Amino acid sequence: MKAISVGILLLGVMISCSGYQGARSDKGLAADVRHGVLFYQENRYAGWPANNGIWNWDNEILVGFVEADHKTTDGLHTYDQSSARHKYARSTDGGERWKIEDAFEQGQTAWGNDHSIPSDMAEEPKPLVTPMPDFTDPGFVITFVRHNNNDGPTHFYYSMNRGKEWSGPYSFPDLGTPGIASRTDYIVENERELSLFLTTAKADKKEGRVAFARTTDGGLTWELVSWITEEHGGFDIMPSSLRLSETELLTVIRRRMADRQDLLIAYRSTNNGKSWRPLKNPVNDTGNGGSPPALVKLDDGRLALGYIYRSVYGSRVCVRFSSDNGESWSDEIVLRSGDGANRDAGYPRMVQRPDGKLVLIYYWNNANDKDATPYRYIATTIFDPDHWR
């Protein structure tokens, strides 16, 4: 079940994105690569789709992001964190137009990182005491929220109606780790079984290390099945994962080395997550600050990997393809660059829509262009992977 994209929502009103100056195609790109704006509002900051989830059902897409007040700062992110809230964007026409939904109003009522609910309104996460009804239900989705980027803790919500209403917050156990600070990356196995890829703290309580966990009783209990990466002087965080066969799993992971080199690494399991072996790195350089991966298995059997190369001097939106289940990858294909995006950009999510085109969603800006708005917004790039077969 898939999707479609490019729309703009300004001040709650849907309009065409074709007139927005910050969303223009790169010269020389294929005509079937289109850029659009999912959410932009003056004096607002919008970011980090990869910190939330993405789901699609045929032409319906749901993606999470963070909205906050724009605030000039000395740091990388120009926002007021105390004003940050989780939002969702929903498209029912495959991404051409979007409506914005408020996560708190739909049941995500606990305080979390960049979900700054006032203490007198915030609910405390509690243990799940009744199993989640059915992971295979077409309306089922689950999302995980961390309290910080290092040792958490983490809580979760689930929905049985495609994220229109959320049950929770439910606390998630640390599973014997130094702490879990996870985003959303899971695979539904059957009605009661769900596999989960986790970002955990290292022994020093700093991010991070990637582990594989599973529930077989509808979420009442969770087992840490295996470690995927080892501790090192940098971090491994934010996996994007998929099932290749009844026994094979693949995950691509954001890595930062101790010398601050940023890259994407990959691991495969052939025994349903009991053990893992490293593969060739899909991307050896993701720029100044790095990028989480957005991994999708295409209808034609290939894999597509979306990511952002971050640079002070101009970030770019990229994709690579694999025809051998991640053993090797194509050269980098640049889908977007040269429109003034500094490195406060990226964090992609991606889905394939029914007509085969890919919808890549990320946050973007035009701050390096003196004639363009500096505000961070949620952008879309729609492209046809058949162009690079």
N, C-alpha and C positions, 0 to 999 in steps of 0.2 A: 504494500500500500504506500503510495507516494505523494508528490506535491508540485508547485509552480510559484513564481515571485516577481517582485518589483512593484512597490506602492509606497506611498508616503502618508504618514499621519501627523498632521500639525495641529496642535491645540484641539485635539479630539475630532478633527474633520478629515475625512479621506479626500485626497486630491491626487492628481497625476504627478509623478516624480520627474517628468521629462524636462521641466523648467528649472530644476535645482542646479545651481552652478557647481556645487561640489561633487557631483556624481556624473562624471563624464568618462567616456570610454578612452582607453589608451590608443594612440595611433598605431596602426599596423596589426591590431588584434582582429581575430575572426569576427565577422559581422554578427555571429550568434552569441557573443559575450555582451551581456547587458548589466549595468550597475544601477542600483536604485537605493532609495532610502526607506527603511522600515519605520524608524522613529527619529524625528528631529524636533526640538523645541528650543527657541531662543532662551538663553540664560539657564539652560538645563544641561546636565551631563548624562550621557547614557553609555553604558559599557558592559563588557565581559559576558557575552552569551555563553562562552565555554564554562563559566562558573555555575551555570544553571543547566537545564535540560533542553533537549529538542525531541519532538515526536512528530510523526506524520501518519495520516490515514488517508490514502488516496490523495485528494487535493486539499486536505485539511492539514495545516502545519501549526504546531504550538511550540514557541521558543521562549525561554526566559532570559531576562537581562536585569541590569540595575539602573535605576533612574535616581538622580540627585541634583542638588543645586550646583551650578557651575561656580567654581571658586578658584581664583588665581593663587597658586601655591609655588613654593620652591621645589616641590617634589615632582615626580613624573605625572601623577594623576591630578588634574585640576578640578577637584570636586570637594564638597563639604560632606565628609563621611557621616556626620550626625544626621544628615537629611536623606541618606540613602535608603531606598526601598526596593524590594524585588517586584518586578512587573513581568507580565507575559504579553506576547504578541500572538494573535491568532489570525490565520488566513484560512478562508474556506474556498478560495479559488486558486490554490496552489502558490500563493505568495504574491499575486499581483496587487492585492489590497490587504490592509491589516487593521485590526482593532486591538487596542491596548486594554489589558485587564490588570486589576490590582491584586497582587498575591494575598495581601492581608485581608481584603474584603472577601476573598474566596476561601479563606480558612488557614492561611499560613501565618499564624499568630504568635510564634515565638521569636524572640530576639535572635539574630544571627549576624554573621559577618556581612556588612553592607545591607542588612535588613534591620534598620535601627528603630525598632518598636519601643516606644517609651515604657519604662518599667511598670507603670500603673496599668498598662494595656497588654503587656506581654505575658503569654502563657508559658509555664515551665514544661519542658518535654517530660513525658511519662512513659514507662515501659508499655509496649504493646501486649495486651492480655488476651485478645481475640485474634485468631489468624486473619490475615488479609484474605478476602473471599476467594479470588481466583486470578492468578497471575496471567492466565491466557485469555481472560475476558477482553474483548476488543476495546473497552473503555479504560482498561487499567494502565496507570502510569505511576511511577514512584520517583521522588526527588530527594536528594540529600543536601543538608545545609551544615556548613562548618561554622564554628564560633571564632576561629582564627586560622591563619595559614600554616600553623605549626603543629600543635598537639590537640587541637579541637577544644571540646568534644564535638561530636556530630549528632544531629537529629534528622528525622525524615518525616515526610508526609506521603500519603498515597491518595489516589483518586480513582474512582470507578466510572467516571463520566468525562474522560479526556481532559481533566484539569479544570473543569468548570467549578468543581467544589473539591476541597482537599480535607482529608481526615488526618488528624495529628494535632500537635507535634508529638512524635514518639522518639524516645531516646535510643541511641545506637550504642552498643557495648564497645569497649576498647579492644576486646578480643586478645588480651594479654600483651598488647603493643604499648609503646610509650604514649600513645594517643592517636586518634584518627581525626584527620581534617580533610574530609573527602568532598569532592563534587559528585556528579551523577554519571555513572558508567556501569550499566548492568545488562544482563542477558536473561530473558525469560526462558526457562527450560521446560517446565510443565506447570500444572495448576498450583502446586505447592512449592516448587523448586525454582530458585532464582540465584544466578551467579553474579558476583559483585566484585568490581575492581576498585581497590581502596588506595588512597594516599595516607600513609601513616607518618608519624614523627620518627626520627632516628633516636638513638639512645640519649642524645643531648637535648631532646625535646624540640629540635628544629626540624623544619621540613627537609626532605621527606624521602620516603621509601615506598615502593608499590607492592601491594599484597593482593592475593586472590582469596575471596571468601564465598560462602554459600549458605543458604537456608534451604531446608527440605520440609519445613513445617509451617509454611505461610508467613514466615518472619518472626515467629515467637523466639527462636534461637538461631544463632549464626555461628558458623565454624570458620576459623582461619585455615584454609586448605594448604596454602603454600605462599612462600615469598617469591616474588618475581625478580626483584633487584636487590642488590647488596648495598650496605651503607658505604658512602664515600664522602669526600670533602665538600661536594656540592649537594645537589638534590635531584631526585627523580619524583615527578609529580604528574597529575592530570592525565591518566591514561585514556585512550580511546580504543575500544575493543570490539571484536566481533567473533562469531562462531563460523568456522570454515567448513566443518563437517561434524558428524556425530561425536568425534573424538578430538578434533583439532580446534584450537583457539589461537587468536592472534591479538596482540596488543601493541600499540604504538604509544610511546611515553615521552613526555617533555623532560629533558635532562639539562642541568647546568653543572659544568665541571667546577672544580675549586678555583681554576684560573678565570672563571666567568665565561668560558666558551659555552654557548647555547646551541643545542642540537636536538634532533629527534632520534630515539632509539626504538628498536622493535624486538619482541620476544614471541616465540611460538611454543605452544604445548600440543603434544600429540596424545596425551593421556588424560584429557579433560581437566587440566589444571593442576595435576599432581606435581608436575615438574615443568621447567621452562628452559629453553635454550635461546641465546641471543642470535639475532639475524644481522645482516648488513644494515648499517644505519640508513634509514630512509632519507634523512637530511642532515648533513654535517654542519650546517651553519644556519641558524635562524635569527641572526642579527643581534642587536643591542637590547637585551631584555628577554629575547626568546619567545617562542610561541608554543601553545598547546596544539596537539593534532586534532584534526577532524577526519575520521576514517569511515569510509562507506564501501560496502560491497555492491557493485553495480549489477544490474540485471543481466549483463552479458558475461558476468563472471570475473571481470577485472576488479581491482581495488582502486579507489581514488582517495588521495590524501591531500586535504586542504590545510594550509598554514599561512602565517604572515611572517615575512621577513621584516623585522623592526629596525628602524634607523632614524637617528636624529635628523638626517638630511633628506629623508623621504622613504617611507615604508612601502612595501609592495605585497600584493595578494598573489599567492602561488598555489599550484597544484602539481602533483606527480601521480603517475599511474603505475600499477604493477599487474603483469599478466601471469605471474607465478606465485600468487598468494603471499606476496611480501618478501620473497627471497631476493628480488632485485626490483629496482624502481627506475622509471624514466628520468630523463633530465628535467630540471625545473622548468615549468611553464608559468610565465608571469601573466596573470589575468588583469592586474591593475597596478599602476604606478604613476608617478609624475604629477600627482594632483595635490601635493603639499601636505601629506600626512606625516606628522612627526611620529615618534615611537610610542606615543600613548594611543595605541591602536591594536586591533587584532582579536585574539581569543575567539576563533571561529567555531561554528557548528554547521553541519551540512546534512542534507537529505537529497534523495533522488525522487523526482516526481513521476507521474504515470507516463508522460511522453518521453521519458529517458533523460531529460535535462536535470542538471544538478543545481540546487539552491544553496549557496554558501552565505552564511549570515555571520557578521562580525561587527566590531565597533570601529569607527573611522573618524577622521578629522581633516581639515584643510588648513591647519594652523600655520604652516610654513608659507602659505600664499597670502600676501598682505591684502589682497582684495577679496578674500573669502572669509566666511565665518570661522572662528576658532573653536567653536563648540564641538564636543564629541557626540556622535550620533550612531545609531544602528543602521548599518548598510547591508545591502544584498548584492551578490553577483550571481547571475544565472548564466549557465553556459552548457553547451552540448558536448559531452565527453566523446561522442562519435567523431568529432573533428580531429581527435588525436588517436584514432585507432591504428 
